[in-house]
Amino acid sequence: MDQQLASLLVNFWTTGDLDSAKVLADRVQELPAEDVAPALVEFHALVEFHAVAKFAPALAELGQHDPEGVNAVLRAYAEGVGRLRHEQENFPP
């Protein structure tokens, strides 16, 4: 992934402010879609991973009371990641 693009994505994601969005938009326009699309998919996967990791303690507690519930959550996450990979393979449509 282009390091500048990665840095701009992270900066925008953490701040969410308009100036960061403008800088990111300018940089994205300078790059070919073949470079931007995989970077966006990789960033999306990273954000999804951290979202699941954030809820790991709650999943562990749920697992003590409802192991099948944890399995359902993890299956849904795995299916989502699987779709994400297929979308990347099929880009552009």
C-alpha contacts under 8 A as a table, 3 or more apart, distances in Angstrom:
res1	aa1	res2	aa2	distance
1	M	5	L	7.48
1	M	6	A	6.70
1	M	35	D	7.71
1	M	38	P	7.72
1	M	39	A	5.53
2	D	5	L	5.29
2	D	6	A	6.14
2	D	35	D	7.84
2	D	39	A	7.53
3	Q	6	A	4.95
3	Q	7	S	6.08
4	Q	7	S	5.08
4	Q	8	L	6.17
5	L	8	L	5.07
5	L	9	L	6.09
5	L	24	L	7.35
5	L	27	R	7.07
5	L	28	V	7.57
5	L	39	A	7.89
6	A	9	L	5.11
6	A	10	V	6.22
6	A	39	A	7.45
6	A	43	F	7.79
7	S	10	V	5.21
7	S	11	N	6.04
8	L	11	N	5.01
8	L	12	F	6.04
8	L	20	S	7.28
8	L	23	V	7.44
8	L	24	L	5.61
9	L	12	F	5.24
9	L	13	W	6.02
9	L	24	L	6.79
9	L	43	F	7.75
10	V	13	W	5.03
10	V	14	T	6.05
11	N	14	T	5.34
11	N	15	T	6.05
11	N	16	G	7.85
11	N	20	S	6.73
12	F	15	T	5.28
12	F	16	G	5.04
12	F	17	D	6.65
12	F	20	S	5.04
12	F	21	A	5.91
12	F	24	L	7.37
13	W	16	G	5.42
15	T	20	S	7.47
16	G	20	S	7.05
16	G	21	A	7.29
17	D	20	S	5.56
17	D	21	A	6.42
18	L	21	A	4.97
18	L	22	K	6.19
19	D	22	K	5.12
19	D	23	V	6.32
20	S	23	V	5.21
20	S	24	L	6.13
21	A	24	L	5.11
21	A	25	A	6.00
22	K	25	A	5.03
22	K	26	D	6.14
23	V	26	D	5.19
23	V	27	R	6.33
24	L	27	R	5.19
24	L	28	V	6.12
25	A	28	V	5.12
25	A	29	Q	6.30
26	D	29	Q	5.31
26	D	30	E	6.70
27	R	30	E	5.21
27	R	31	L	6.77
28	V	31	L	5.42
28	V	32	P	7.99
28	V	36	V	6.71
29	Q	32	P	7.67
31	L	35	D	6.56
31	L	36	V	6.59
32	P	35	D	5.54
32	P	36	V	6.48
33	A	36	V	4.95
33	A	37	A	5.77
34	E	37	A	5.86
34	E	38	P	7.06
35	D	38	P	6.11
35	D	39	A	6.56
36	V	39	A	5.16
36	V	40	L	6.16
37	A	40	L	5.18
37	A	41	V	6.27
37	A	91	F	7.90
38	P	41	V	5.02
38	P	42	E	6.04
38	P	88	Q	6.99
39	A	42	E	5.11
39	A	43	F	6.06
40	L	43	F	5.04
40	L	44	H	6.04
41	V	44	H	5.06
41	V	45	A	6.25
41	V	84	L	7.51
41	V	88	Q	6.89
42	E	45	A	5.16
42	E	46	L	6.25
43	F	46	L	5.02
43	F	47	V	6.21
44	H	47	V	5.15
44	H	48	E	6.16
45	A	48	E	5.04
45	A	49	F	6.12
45	A	81	V	7.38
45	A	84	L	7.86
46	L	49	F	5.11
46	L	50	H	6.32
47	V	50	H	5.22
47	V	51	A	6.16
48	E	51	A	5.01
48	E	52	V	6.36
49	F	52	V	5.27
49	F	53	A	6.15
50	H	53	A	4.86
50	H	54	K	6.01
51	A	54	K	5.18
51	A	55	F	6.80
52	V	55	F	5.31
52	V	56	A	6.36
53	A	56	A	5.01
54	K	57	P	7.52
55	F	58	A	5.31
55	F	59	L	6.20
56	A	59	L	4.96
56	A	60	A	6.11
57	P	60	A	5.02
57	P	61	E	6.29
58	A	61	E	5.11
58	A	62	L	6.07
59	L	62	L	4.92
59	L	63	G	5.97
59	L	70	V	6.13
60	A	63	G	4.97
60	A	64	Q	6.70
60	A	70	V	7.97
61	E	64	Q	5.38
61	E	65	H	7.10
62	L	65	H	5.36
62	L	66	D	5.58
62	L	67	P	6.93
62	L	69	G	7.31
62	L	70	V	6.63
63	G	66	D	5.01
63	G	67	P	4.25
63	G	68	E	7.57
63	G	69	G	7.18
63	G	70	V	5.69
64	Q	67	P	6.42
66	D	69	G	5.26
66	D	70	V	6.79
67	P	70	V	5.26
67	P	71	N	6.41
68	E	71	N	4.93
68	E	72	A	6.22
69	G	72	A	5.07
69	G	73	V	6.37
70	V	73	V	5.12
70	V	74	L	6.19
71	N	74	L	5.13
71	N	75	R	5.99
72	A	75	R	5.09
72	A	76	A	6.17
73	V	76	A	5.21
73	V	77	Y	6.27
74	L	77	Y	5.01
74	L	78	A	6.10
75	R	78	A	5.06
75	R	79	E	6.13
76	A	79	E	5.12
76	A	80	G	6.25
77	Y	80	G	5.06
77	Y	81	V	6.29
78	A	81	V	5.10
78	A	82	G	6.08
79	E	82	G	4.96
79	E	83	R	6.25
80	G	83	R	5.16
80	G	84	L	6.23
81	V	84	L	4.94
81	V	85	R	6.35
82	G	85	R	5.27
82	G	86	H	6.43
83	R	86	H	5.09
83	R	87	E	6.12
84	L	87	E	5.10
84	L	88	Q	6.34
85	R	88	Q	5.13
85	R	89	E	6.35
86	H	89	E	5.03
86	H	90	N	6.22
87	E	90	N	5.13
87	E	91	F	6.21
88	Q	91	F	5.26
90	N	93	P	5.67
